[in-house]
Amino acid sequence: MSGRFLPLGVVHHRIVFGTRDAAGGEDLVVLVHAERLPTEILTSNHRNTWAKAYNNLIKDKTNKESVRTIEKSIFTVCLDAPIPRVSDDVYKSRVAAQMLHGGGSRWNSGNRWFDKTLQFIVAEDGSCGLVYEHAPSEGPPIVALLDHIVEYTKKPELVRSPMVPLPMPKKLRFNITPEIKNDIEHAKQNLNIMVQDLDIKVTVFHQFGKNFPKSEKISPDAFIQIALQLAYYRMYGELCSTYESASLRMFRLGRTDTIRSASMDVLKFVQSMSDEKIQGQEKAELLRRATQTHRSYTDMAIRGNAIDRHLLGLKLQAIEDLVSIPELFMDTAYAVAMHFNLSTSQVPAKTDCVMCFGPVVPDGYGICYNPMEDHINIAVSALNSCSETNAARMAHYLKEALLDMQLLLQSNPRSKL
């Protein structure tokens, strides 16, 4: 089915496996990899463009029924074509890109319904993962679900489930009109530009994991965040506005606030690392103080005492009430503070995996990490269109920073007195 040319007016289809149970559970939608005119690729468009294409699409009764079936499904399973084989080191990064966007219209991007909260992806070459739409959920509950699934698959089937008759799989059909074809072609062009622009580097730091910072009585997350600051400072000679996601799950309907990793204590530490006049013991103490400051701000953020969501609420309230925007939000300093060159997130999992996402500003990085016991899984993204950023270079400097910080603490142990 895949790869063949579909002339105008021909029916384009996908497979959906019916999985309705006695309680009326929803269908499970299975997408089988991209064709020449994949309707699904429309979901990759900017939301305003997709909204217009959506209205065009559902004018047809058959299309509307197929779209509704996909929308009502609890999740989709994407059965992808294999991606080109490369070296093991590059393969991890290639798979990450595959899970994030599908590799472009020539590969598997047309095999996604990007509006779905959850899509499980399995490719012919054995690579697998998932992609999720961020609006309903943060990363940790998705990873908790992933951990549960992985653990469940390891258990032997002790009790055979009762056989419940399921409806036969059915094809979802789409009638491709010239207008829809035009929308699809534009979506393919836009998506391919974005795919080509995104550079992702997945790396595994093997020298140590969260066990080392713990042995030093330092938060592993704080340790990695300070390493990110050191890496960025060594690359650019300055610190930058840094976003780390803080979960507000202790609050009803809580989502996130911002942990701002750049601080005066961090600045003092990273500057000391290039100052030969400062002794190792003092540098080690500056490092410990920087990690404590980060841990303190993290505690504030998860308790609802950070600044960013509060300020955002005030700004949006002013806009909603049609009053003049407070001067604070028009200040250059505020714009700089909100320009997150480092957008980061720790998404710890029991499963040996890593999440990835793109940068939030054109000249920035998107960095996600999963600290395991004895290694750290790291994904770094940047845009190829920016000459000032480089994902592989950032990953290299981050590894060096982690090693230098380990050596510093080991060479300058704290007095036991």
C-alpha positions in Angstrom: 0.0 0.0 0.0 2.8 2.4 0.8 4.7 4.3 -1.8 2.3 4.0 -4.7 1.0 7.0 -6.6 -2.6 8.0 -5.8 -4.2 9.9 -8.6 -6.8 12.6 -7.9 -10.1 11.4 -6.7 -8.8 8.0 -5.6 -9.7 6.8 -2.1 -6.8 7.0 0.4 -7.1 4.7 3.4 -5.7 3.7 6.7 -6.4 0.7 8.9 -8.2 0.9 12.2 -8.5 -2.1 14.5 -11.8 -2.1 16.4 -11.2 -2.9 20.1 -14.6 -2.0 21.6 -15.2 -3.8 24.8 -18.5 -4.5 26.6 -18.2 -1.2 28.4 -18.0 0.7 25.1 -14.3 1.4 25.0 -13.0 3.4 22.1 -11.3 2.2 19.0 -7.6 1.7 18.7 -6.3 3.3 15.5 -3.4 1.7 13.7 -1.6 3.9 11.1 0.4 2.0 8.5 3.2 4.0 7.0 3.0 7.0 4.7 1.6 7.1 1.2 2.0 9.8 -1.4 -1.0 11.7 -0.2 -1.1 11.1 3.5 -4.1 13.1 4.9 -2.5 12.8 8.4 0.4 15.1 7.4 -2.1 18.0 7.6 -1.9 17.7 11.4 1.7 18.8 11.2 0.7 22.3 10.1 0.5 25.5 12.1 -2.7 25.3 14.1 -4.4 28.1 12.1 -3.5 26.5 8.8 -4.5 23.1 10.0 -7.9 24.5 11.2 -8.7 25.7 7.7 -7.5 22.4 6.1 -9.5 20.5 8.7 -12.7 22.3 7.7 -12.0 21.5 4.1 -11.4 17.9 4.9 -14.5 17.2 6.9 -16.9 18.7 4.3 -16.9 15.2 2.8 -19.1 12.8 4.9 -16.6 9.9 4.5 -13.7 12.0 5.5 -15.6 13.3 8.5 -16.4 9.8 9.8 -12.8 8.7 9.4 -11.5 11.8 11.2 -14.0 11.3 14.0 -12.9 7.7 14.5 -9.3 8.8 14.8 -10.2 11.6 17.2 -12.3 9.3 19.5 -9.5 6.6 19.7 -7.7 6.4 23.0 -4.3 6.3 21.1 -2.8 5.4 17.8 -0.2 2.8 16.9 2.1 3.9 14.0 3.6 1.0 12.1 6.6 2.7 10.4 8.8 1.9 7.4 12.4 1.2 8.4 14.7 4.2 8.4 18.1 4.2 6.6 20.7 2.2 8.5 23.6 4.2 9.9 26.3 3.8 12.5 25.2 2.9 16.0 26.1 6.3 17.3 24.2 8.2 14.7 21.3 5.7 14.8 20.2 6.8 18.3 19.8 10.3 17.1 18.1 9.2 13.9 15.6 7.2 15.9 14.9 10.1 18.2 14.1 12.3 15.2 12.0 9.5 13.8 9.9 9.4 17.0 9.6 13.2 17.2 8.6 14.0 13.6 8.8 10.9 11.4 11.7 12.0 9.2 9.7 14.1 6.7 7.2 13.3 4.0 9.4 10.8 2.2 9.6 8.7 5.3 7.1 8.4 8.1 5.8 11.9 9.0 2.6 11.1 7.1 2.1 8.2 9.4 1.2 10.4 12.4 -1.9 12.1 13.7 0.0 14.8 15.6 -3.1 16.0 17.4 -3.3 12.7 19.3 -2.3 12.8 23.0 -0.5 9.5 22.6 1.0 7.6 19.6 3.0 4.5 20.0 5.5 4.0 17.2 7.0 0.6 16.0 9.1 0.4 12.9 10.1 -2.6 10.7 13.7 -2.3 11.9 12.7 -2.8 15.5 13.0 0.8 16.6 10.1 1.9 18.8 9.0 4.8 21.0 6.2 7.2 21.3 5.2 10.8 20.5 2.7 12.8 22.5 0.9 16.1 22.1 1.8 18.3 25.1 -1.4 20.1 25.7 -3.0 17.5 28.1 0.0 16.3 29.9 3.6 16.7 31.0 6.4 14.3 30.4 6.5 12.4 33.8 3.0 10.8 33.6 3.7 9.7 30.0 7.0 8.2 31.2 5.2 6.5 34.1 2.8 5.0 31.6 5.8 3.8 29.5 7.5 2.3 32.5 4.3 0.4 33.3 4.0 -0.9 29.8 7.6 -2.1 29.7 7.3 -3.8 33.1 4.0 -5.4 32.1 5.5 -6.9 28.9 8.3 -8.6 31.0 5.7 -10.5 33.1 4.8 -14.0 32.0 1.1 -14.4 31.2 -0.1 -16.4 34.2 -3.9 -16.1 33.6 -5.3 -16.2 30.1 -7.7 -13.3 29.5 -11.3 -14.3 28.6 -11.8 -14.3 24.8 -13.9 -11.3 24.0 -15.1 -11.2 20.4 -13.8 -8.1 18.6 -15.1 -6.5 15.5 -13.1 -7.0 12.3 -10.5 -4.4 11.5 -11.8 -1.8 9.0 -10.2 0.7 6.7 -10.6 4.4 7.2 -11.2 6.1 3.9 -10.5 9.6 2.8 -11.7 11.1 -0.5 -8.9 13.3 -1.8 -10.3 16.3 -3.7 -8.0 18.8 -5.6 -8.4 21.3 -2.7 -7.3 18.7 -0.1 -4.4 17.5 -2.3 -3.2 21.1 -2.5 -3.4 21.4 1.4 -1.4 18.1 1.7 1.3 19.3 -0.7 1.7 22.6 1.2 1.8 20.7 4.5 4.5 18.4 3.2 6.7 21.3 2.0 6.4 23.1 5.4 7.0 20.0 7.4 10.1 19.0 5.3 11.6 22.5 5.9 11.1 22.1 9.7 12.5 18.5 9.7 15.6 19.6 7.8 16.2 22.5 10.1 16.0 20.4 13.3 19.3 18.8 14.5 19.1 16.2 17.3 22.0 14.6 19.1 21.3 11.7 21.5 24.2 10.7 23.6 24.8 8.4 26.6 27.2 9.7 29.2 28.7 6.5 30.5 31.2 7.7 33.1 28.6 8.0 35.9 24.9 8.4 36.6 22.9 9.8 39.5 24.8 7.6 41.8 27.8 10.0 41.9 26.0 13.2 42.8 24.1 11.3 45.5 27.4 10.0 46.9 28.3 13.7 47.3 24.9 14.5 48.9 24.1 16.6 45.8 20.8 16.5 43.9 21.5 14.8 40.6 19.2 17.2 38.8 21.0 20.2 40.3 24.4 18.7 39.4 23.3 18.2 35.7 21.8 21.7 35.5 25.0 23.3 36.8 26.9 21.2 34.2 24.7 22.7 31.6 25.5 26.2 32.8 29.2 25.4 32.7 29.0 24.0 29.2 27.1 27.0 27.9 29.5 29.4 29.6 32.5 27.7 28.1 30.9 27.9 24.6 29.6 31.5 24.7 31.4 33.2 27.5 28.2 34.1 29.3 25.1 32.6 31.0 21.7 32.8 29.5 18.1 32.6 30.5 17.4 29.0 31.3 14.1 27.2 31.6 13.8 23.9 33.5 10.3 22.5 33.9 9.0 22.3 37.5 6.0 20.1 38.1 3.1 21.6 40.0 1.4 18.2 40.4 0.8 18.8 44.1 -1.8 21.4 43.1 -5.2 20.5 41.6 -5.0 21.1 37.8 -1.3 22.1 38.3 0.9 22.0 35.3 4.4 23.5 35.4 6.4 26.6 36.5 9.9 27.6 35.6 13.1 26.7 37.5 15.5 29.4 36.5 18.9 27.7 36.6 21.0 30.7 36.0 21.9 32.5 39.2 24.6 34.6 40.8 25.9 31.5 42.6 26.1 29.6 39.4 27.9 32.5 37.7 30.5 32.7 40.5 31.1 28.9 40.0 31.5 28.9 36.2 33.7 31.9 36.3 35.9 30.3 38.9 36.5 27.2 36.7 38.7 29.3 34.3 40.4 31.3 37.1 43.8 29.7 38.0 44.1 32.0 41.0 41.2 30.3 42.8 42.1 27.1 44.6 40.3 23.8 44.0 38.8 23.7 47.4 37.1 27.0 46.9 35.9 26.0 43.5 34.4 22.9 45.0 32.6 24.9 47.6 31.3 27.3 44.9 30.0 24.3 43.0 28.2 22.9 46.1 26.7 26.3 46.8 25.5 26.6 43.2 23.8 23.2 43.5 22.2 24.2 46.8 20.8 27.4 45.3 19.4 25.5 42.4 17.8 22.9 44.7 16.3 25.8 46.8 14.7 27.4 43.8 13.4 24.0 42.6 11.7 23.6 46.0 10.2 27.0 45.7 8.9 26.4 42.2 7.2 23.0 42.9 5.5 24.7 45.9 4.0 27.4 43.7 6.4 30.2 44.6 8.2 30.7 41.3 7.7 33.9 39.3 7.0 32.9 35.7 3.4 31.6 35.8 2.4 34.4 38.1 3.8 37.0 35.8 2.2 35.3 32.8 -1.2 35.3 34.5 -0.9 39.0 35.2 0.0 39.7 31.6 -2.8 37.7 30.2 -5.3 39.2 32.6 -4.3 42.7 31.4 -4.8 41.6 27.8 -8.2 40.0 28.6 -9.4 43.1 30.5 -8.3 45.3 27.6 -6.2 47.5 29.9 -2.8 48.9 29.2 0.0 46.3 29.5 2.1 47.0 32.6 5.5 48.6 31.8 7.3 45.6 33.2 6.2 43.4 30.3 7.4 46.0 27.8 10.9 46.3 29.3 13.9 44.9 27.4 15.1 43.1 30.5 11.8 41.1 30.6 12.2 40.1 26.9 15.8 38.9 27.7 14.6 37.0 30.7 11.9 35.2 28.6 14.2 34.3 25.8 15.2 30.8 26.9 18.4 29.9 25.0 18.4 26.8 27.2 15.1 25.0 27.4 15.7 21.9 29.6 13.8 19.2 31.4 14.7 16.2 33.5 12.3 13.3 32.7 13.5 10.4 34.9 12.3 6.9 33.9 12.9 3.4 35.1 13.1 2.4 31.4 16.5 3.1 29.8 15.2 5.8 27.5 15.3 9.5 26.8 12.7 12.2 25.7 13.5 14.9 23.2 12.0 18.2 22.0 13.0 21.1 19.9 14.5 24.5 21.1 11.9 27.2 22.0 13.9 30.1 20.4 15.7 30.2 17.1 19.2 30.5 18.7 18.6 28.1 21.5 18.8 24.5 22.6 16.3 21.9 23.7 17.9 19.6 26.2 16.2 16.6 28.0 17.9 14.1 30.2 17.2 10.9 32.1 19.7 10.2 34.8 20.0 6.4 35.4 22.0 4.8 38.2 25.3 4.6 36.4 24.8 6.6 33.2 22.8 9.6 31.8 20.8 9.6 28.7 20.9 13.0 27.0 19.1 14.5 24.0 20.2 17.9 22.7 18.4 19.7 19.9 19.2 22.9 17.9 18.3 24.5 14.6 20.6 24.1 11.6 19.5 27.5 10.4 21.3 29.1 13.3 25.0 29.4 12.8 25.6 30.0 16.5 24.2 26.7 17.8 25.3 23.1 17.3 23.7 20.1 19.1 26.8 17.8 18.9 29.1 20.6 20.2 26.8 21.3 23.1 26.6 17.6 23.9 30.4 17.5 23.9 30.8 20.4 26.2 28.2 19.0 28.5 30.1 15.8 28.8 33.3 17.7 29.6 31.6 19.8 32.2 30.2 16.7 34.0 33.7 15.1 34.1 35.4 18.3 35.3 32.8 18.7 38.1 33.3 15.1 39.1 37.0 15.5 39.2 36.7 18.7 41.2 34.6 17.2 43.9 36.7 14.0 44.1 40.0 16.0 44.3 38.5 18.3 47.0 36.5 16.3 49.4 34.6 18.1 52.1 36.1 18.0 55.6 34.3 15.5 57.8 34.8 17.8 60.8 
